[in-house]
Amino acid sequence: MTRSTQPTDRVSAQPRTSTLDRTTLMLLAETEYERFATMLAELSTDDWSRATDCPAWDVRAMAGHVLGMAQMAASVREMIRQQMATKKRGGVPIDALTAVQVEKNADLSPQQLIDQFRLIGPRAARARRRTPGLLRRRSMPDQQDVGGAAETWTFGFLIDTILTRDPWMHRIDISRATGHALRLTTDHDAVLVADVVHEWAARHGKPCRLHLRGVAGGSWAFGDGGPSLDLDAIDFCRTVSGRAPATALHASQVPF
């Protein structure tokens, strides 16, 4: 059991920043890109057309989005191009951005998607690692919607944390869609999950005890008293991401 005092959510006072040390964050990024590429390479021909938990996307479209996000992270020029295309499209910014990414890679064959991700993933990890602190500390100009609430992020939270959580959650989506085993380890996935847990606890600010089962899980106590929750670690993350129905306490969403 990891004993934790109830954290204070910093969103109400200042833009959200990453909480893990940057060395850990960049190692997580590098590992997650590698694991996502490995999962794509293991898919069968039929797997690419299977429906996912994101209703608008099959596996192939989801892979195109994740590749597009990595392409954006790897190149300032590509980031600007995607931002301009997103503004031109209009609508909800994140929906417009992901649509731009899916369309960009729509003509790639599955093998080309795999090859491109193997090439771009390491480049994206390096580019993210080299992002200067001055930029990472700046607030993003547009507020982000998390569970219906608008909040401000630093660029560092996006670059160091969200851009790793995104392919991680989509790796889970593809595993669920295709039935392929999800590779989980304590030195990678459990670290990601623990970070999500602490952010979730800070967001709802209520005392509770949480036990998450599985390789990526653990046990935490936040404050004194409160309900006890016991569930699978991956199911917990799917729930707080908005992919599964939530109880009142679970309803505090965490961005991925």
N, C-alpha and C positions, 0 to 999 in steps of 0.2 A: 504494500500500500504506500503510495506516495502521498505524504501529508502536505497539503497546500493551504495557505491562507487564501481567503477569497480575494482574487485580483480585482483591481479597479480598471474598468474599461476606459481607455484613453481617447476613444472616439469623441466623447462629449467635450473633451478639453482641448484636443489637438489632433492634427491629421494622424491617421494610423500608420505606424511603422512596423517593420519586422521585429520579432522578439528574439529569434535565434541568432547566434553569432554568425558573421558573414562567411567564415571558413566552412562551417557546417552547411549553411544555405547553398553555397556554390558546389559543395560535394553532392548534396541532394540533387541539384539541378543536373549535374553531369551524369549521375547514376540514373536519374529518371529518363533522360533522353535515351540513354543506352537501352534501358529496359523497354521503353516504348517501341524502339526500332526492332528489338528482338521479338516482341509480341507480333508486330506486323509481319515479320518474316515467317512466323509460324502459322499464319492463317491459310486456310484452304481457299480454293477458287470460290466455293459457295459462301464462305464466311463474309466476304466483302459486301454482299448485298443483304445481310441480315439486319433487321431493325434493332435500334438501340433504345436506351432509356431517354434519349433526346428525340422526341417524336419526329422532328423534321429531318433527321439524319439517319442514314444507314451507316454501316461500319466504314464504307469507303468515304462518304462525306465527312464523317467524324475524323478520319485520318487526314483528309485534306485540310480540315480546320486546324488540327494540331500541327501539321506541317507548316501551314500558313502563319501560325503564331510563332513558331520557331524561326521562320524566315524573317518575320518582323523583328524578332529579338536579335537576329544575327547581323542585320544591316540597317544603318540609319537611313539610307536611301529607300529601302523597302518599307521601313516604318513610315516615312513621309508619304510614300505612294499609297500605302494602305489607309493612312489617316485621311488623305485627300479623297480617296474613293469612298470612304465611310461617310464623310460629310456630304458628298455629292448624293449618296444614296438616301440619306436622311433617316428619320425614325429613331428608335431606341439605339443609342450608339453601339452598345455591345452586340446587339443583334445585327446591326448593319456591318460591323467589323467582321464578325464571324462569317456572315454571308459573303463578304468580299473574299475572305480566305478560302472558303469552300469553292467559290467560282474560279479563283485563280488557279487552283489545282485540279479542276474538274476533268481536264483532258488527259491527265496522267494515268497510265495503266497502274495496276497494283504493284507490279515490280518497280516501276518508276517512282511510285510513292515511297516504297521501301528504300530504294537507292538514294533518293533525295533526302529522306529523313536521316539516313546514316551519314550523309555528307553534311547536312545543315545542323543536326543536333549538336555535335561538338563545336561548331562555329558559334551557335547561339549561346552555349555554355561559356565559351571564351569571351564573347562580347558582353555578356551579363557580368562576368567577373571583372571586366575592365571598366565598367561604368563608374565614373568618378563620384566621390562622396557628395560633392557640391550638387550634382544633379539628383542623386538618390535622396537627399534631404529636402528637396523642393516638393511643394504640394502640387498634385496634378490639377490642371485647370478646371476639369469637370468633376462634379461629384458622382459617386458611384451608388447604384441602388443595391442594397443588401436586405433582402426580406421585406421590401417595401419602404425601407428607410434610406434616405440620402445621407452619405457620409463622405468625408474627404480622406484621400489616401496620399501618402508620399509616393514619389516615383519608385523609391526603394522598396516599398511594400509590394508594388506591382512587379518590379523586376526581380527581386530576390525571393519573394514568397509565392505570389499568385501564379507567376509563369512556370512554377514547378507543380503547384497543386493542380493546375489545369490538365496537363498531360497525365498526371497520376490518377485523377478522377476518371478521365476518359479511358485510361488503361483498364480501370475497373469496369467501365461501361462496355468495353469491347469484350472483356472476359465474360461478362454476364450474357452478352448477345451471342457469343460463339461457343461458350462452354469450355474455352481454353483455360487451363489452370492459371491462376494469378500468382505470380512470383512475389512472395512477401518475405522480408527479413527484418530482424530486430534493429539492425544498424541503419536501415533506410526507412522502411515503411512505418515502423514503430516511432521513429523520430518525427516523421511527418504527422502521424496521428496525434502524438502528444502535443505538438504545437497547435493543432486544431482544437484539441480538448481545452487547453489553457485559454485560447481565444474565445471559445464558446462559453466557458465559465465566466470570463470577464464581461462578455456581452450580456449575459442574463443577470449576473451579479447576485445570484441566490445561493445559499448554502446547499450542498448536495454531496452525495458520494456516488462515484461512477466506477463501474468495473466493465472493461471492454475485453471480450474474449478473443483469442486467436494470437497468432504470431505478432501482429501489429498492435496488440492491445496493451493493457496495464490497468492499474487501479489508482484512483485519486480521491482525496477528500478535500472539499472546498468549504471552509467555514465550519460551523458547528450545527448539527441537526440537518433538517431537510430530507428530501426523498433520496432513496437509493435506486440507482439505475444499473441494470445488468443486461448487456447485449453484445453482439459481435462488433468488433472494431470497424469493419468495413460497412456494416449496416448503419452504425452510428454516423459515419462520415457521409454516407448517402442521404441519411435523414437530415442532418444539419445543412447539407448542400441544397435541400429542397426537392430531392429526388424521391423521397418516400414520406408518407404521412407522419406528422409529428405530434407529440404530446405538448402540453403548455410549456414545459421546460425545454423540450427539444426544439420548440418553435423559434428559438434564437438562432437564426441562420448564420453560417460562416461562409465567406466567399471562396470559391474555387476557380 
